[in-house]
């Protein structure tokens, strides 16, 4: 951009829209949330906030929580809302 000197960018998870599971609560929200973190880091220069978001994702995963697409066979899984809530809860704890 000639005014700000920043490059324009698009941040999105590249896994597609998954219309076959739309509305079922089985989508993994991590890529979308991480895309927001990338925008914070690379477009807005909000490094601390991006680090907090990345750390919240890691903290949620560190609990063993997994959506069906990343869970090992035979393990319990959570849905979209549960994983999102776990990430938001971790973010609250990290930002406190």
Secondary structure, DSSP 4 states (H G I P E B T S, - for coil): -TTT-PPP-----TT---GGGTTTT----HHHHHHHHHHHHHTS--HHHHHHHHHHHHHHHHTT--BTTTSPTTS--B-HHHHHHHHHHHHHHHH-
